[in-house]
Amino acid sequence: MKISRIRLTKMRNEEWFNFFTEFKTFVEQVSPKVLDIEALFATFLVLYAQADKSLEVLRKSSYTAEIVSLDGVRDGTYRGLTETVRAGLHHYSTPVREAAEKLEVIIEHYGNLSAKSYNEETAGIYNLLQDLRARTAEATVFDLSGWLNELEANNQAFETAILARNAEEAGHVADVNMLEIRRQTDRCYLDIVERLEALMLIQGDAAFTGFVSLLNANIARYKSALSRRGHHRDEKTEEAENVD
């Protein structure tokens, strides 16, 4: 029996922490001793506590709500811009369709920017705007100047809020490096997964079936949420910079 894999680095901080809170609960319900992962789980608990402490610092940032709100605004403008271009792919006019096709190539090159981390999205939008503005003729067909100016203003407002938050967090003497904590916790989790699979290979699945089934069902739920975000990205929660 195999344990499903999930790209933990694609999770936002809060959902990443929730995933491991649920994992912790599953292990404790069965008991780390029964699962024969006591030493690894003890290490996991230390990292889990550090992550909880670090997240508490981030949650207290006075800029968090503003950042989430500003990100939602720029996501809406970004969707409006891309959907305007994509609508042109079905236009009755051949010149409009051809212009839309050229602009769509540029948009597709960057992928779904709304599904990326905060830093990646900010940089991606900046570069996308430069590329679209360079296609003057095609942009004029769609009268994109208003969309481009609005998205640029949204992106700049978001970046200003991020810089302000970073300056605020720099004042926290006990601030913990969330990126490093996540990396260590993910590694510990993968070590646990590898040990469990090795034990199942040697001892058989019987003693582990209930736990693995529960864990796999939970992983499927998170994978589904990540997949939906890749298509829609209607909302975001707080995430650390460059967690991917």
Disulfide bonds with the S-S distance in Angstrom:
none
